[in-house]
Amino acid sequence: MEGKGTKLVITVLDETKTVDRVNTRVVEEREWKNGELVEVSRNFFAMCERTKDVFYFGEEVDMYSGGKLASHTGAWLAGENNARAGLIMSGQPKVGMRYYQEVAPGIAMDRAEIVSVNDTLKTPAGSFSNCLRIKEGTALDPNEVEYKVHAPGIGLIQEPGILLTKYGQVSPNTPP
């Protein structure tokens, strides 16, 4: 995904991690601003086979400044410090559905509301229909609101200022 000097590469890794006694899939996000790496996060997700709901169990975060590791701001794991898994994506999304995506008191309290289940969006990577538009915010700052769009079978295709530019499978040696 790219736009306005930002590049975001999301990769579902062939890796798992047990978080709060649940086997989760590791999804890595790398973000650059104006060509400089600013964040690498390893996110932990698990899907309920019965409901197809996807739960978010936390993230390990490395924040960079001037090319050097600066902090781990925003890191949290379910089962630690009163944090627990949040719902990242409903298996049966409905307009008006509201839920917490992150439940880490004092660190991350992201919440979401589904505002559309049938958006169409054209991106540099193609045109996508039957998309889910989600209004996101945080209980830590009620004035912070943004909209994101997810395409069936693809995932995130738009967040503020950036759009999907390409997607697909990559080999382990492919650079971002």
LINVEN-V649038 format. One record per residue. N is the residue number from 1. RES is the residue in three letters. SS is DSSP state (h for helix, s for strand, l for the rest). Layout:
# LINVEN-V649038
N|RES|SS ; N|RES|SS
This chain:
# LINVEN-V649038
1|MET|l ; 2|GLU|s ; 3|GLY|s ; 4|LYS|l ; 5|GLY|l ; 6|THR|s ; 7|LYS|s ; 8|LEU|s ; 9|VAL|s ; 10|ILE|s ; 11|THR|s ; 12|VAL|s ; 13|LEU|s ; 14|ASP|s ; 15|GLU|s ; 16|THR|s ; 17|LYS|s ; 18|THR|s ; 19|VAL|s ; 20|ASP|l ; 21|ARG|l ; 22|VAL|s ; 23|ASN|s ; 24|THR|s ; 25|ARG|s ; 26|VAL|s ; 27|VAL|s ; 28|GLU|s ; 29|GLU|s ; 30|ARG|s ; 31|GLU|s ; 32|TRP|s ; 33|LYS|s ; 34|ASN|l ; 35|GLY|l ; 36|GLU|s ; 37|LEU|s ; 38|VAL|s ; 39|GLU|s ; 40|VAL|s ; 41|SER|s ; 42|ARG|s ; 43|ASN|s ; 44|PHE|s ; 45|PHE|s ; 46|ALA|s ; 47|MET|s ; 48|CYS|l ; 49|GLU|l ; 50|ARG|l ; 51|THR|l ; 52|LYS|l ; 53|ASP|l ; 54|VAL|s ; 55|PHE|s ; 56|TYR|s ; 57|PHE|s ; 58|GLY|s ; 59|GLU|s ; 60|GLU|s ; 61|VAL|s ; 62|ASP|s ; 63|MET|s ; 64|TYR|s ; 65|SER|s ; 66|GLY|l ; 67|GLY|l ; 68|LYS|s ; 69|LEU|s ; 70|ALA|s ; 71|SER|s ; 72|HIS|l ; 73|THR|l ; 74|GLY|l ; 75|ALA|l ; 76|TRP|s ; 77|LEU|s ; 78|ALA|l ; 79|GLY|l ; 80|GLU|l ; 81|ASN|l ; 82|ASN|l ; 83|ALA|l ; 84|ARG|s ; 85|ALA|s ; 86|GLY|s ; 87|LEU|s ; 88|ILE|s ; 89|MET|s ; 90|SER|l ; 91|GLY|l ; 92|GLN|l ; 93|PRO|l ; 94|LYS|l ; 95|VAL|l ; 96|GLY|l ; 97|MET|l ; 98|ARG|s ; 99|TYR|s ; 100|TYR|s ; 101|GLN|l ; 102|GLU|s ; 103|VAL|s ; 104|ALA|s ; 105|PRO|l ; 106|GLY|l ; 107|ILE|l ; 108|ALA|s ; 109|MET|l ; 110|ASP|s ; 111|ARG|s ; 112|ALA|s ; 113|GLU|s ; 114|ILE|s ; 115|VAL|s ; 116|SER|s ; 117|VAL|s ; 118|ASN|s ; 119|ASP|s ; 120|THR|s ; 121|LEU|s ; 122|LYS|s ; 123|THR|s ; 124|PRO|l ; 125|ALA|l ; 126|GLY|s ; 127|SER|s ; 128|PHE|s ; 129|SER|s ; 130|ASN|s ; 131|CYS|s ; 132|LEU|s ; 133|ARG|s ; 134|ILE|s ; 135|LYS|s ; 136|GLU|s ; 137|GLY|s ; 138|THR|s ; 139|ALA|l ; 140|LEU|l ; 141|ASP|s ; 142|PRO|s ; 143|ASN|s ; 144|GLU|s ; 145|VAL|s ; 146|GLU|s ; 147|TYR|s ; 148|LYS|s ; 149|VAL|s ; 150|HIS|s ; 151|ALA|s ; 152|PRO|l ; 153|GLY|l ; 154|ILE|l ; 155|GLY|s ; 156|LEU|s ; 157|ILE|s ; 158|GLN|s ; 159|GLU|s ; 160|PRO|l ; 161|GLY|l ; 162|ILE|s ; 163|LEU|s ; 164|LEU|l ; 165|THR|l ; 166|LYS|l ; 167|TYR|l ; 168|GLY|l ; 169|GLN|l ; 170|VAL|l ; 171|SER|l ; 172|PRO|l ; 173|ASN|l ; 174|THR|l ; 175|PRO|l ; 176|PRO|l
